[in-house]
Amino acid sequence: MPGRAHADRNEKLCDLLLEKGGFDDWVVTAAFYAAIHLVDHQIFPLTVGVEPIFANFNQYCNRKITGMAPHKVRRHLVTVHLSACADAFDWLYDACQNSRYNNYQVPTGFAAQAKKKLTEIKKVCTKA
């Protein structure tokens, strides 16, 4: 499936940058985007109550949700459908926001922590 393959590719980039050093902000970012693809792949296709199946995240947003930021929608979906990794996903989201928009110089150990959070999410998102 493309979602899982995309997650794997982003995780490989995360690992490469973590090993190389010096790009901790991008390690965090790559880990978060790997997590996005993992949770999307795990959650979709999705049936909500008697609603028709939503094939993917974009379809869910277009047909079900209006006016809410996509990351907020996804965080809600993770909380509802993948609660076991919701805290890790939220941590990665917050860390990515800070790394990308506030300060590219992340605290020592942050990149390794991002990789650990991604590993936690992978343990929950087991769909091949």
Number of C-alpha atoms within 10 A of each C-alpha: 8 9 19 22 15 18 24 16 15 22 22 15 18 28 18 12 19 20 12 10 11 11 17 24 24 20 28 32 25 26 30 30 20 26 29 26 19 25 29 21 23 21 20 15 14 17 13 10 7 6 9 9 14 19 13 15 20 13 13 19 17 11 9 11 13 11 8 9 10 14 11 11 17 18 19 15 17 22 16 11 15 19 14 16 22 21 17 20 27 17 17 26 23 13 22 24 17 17 21 15 8 11 11 15 14 19 11 9 9 17 25 17 17 28 21 15 22 27 17 18 23 18 10 16 20 12 12 10
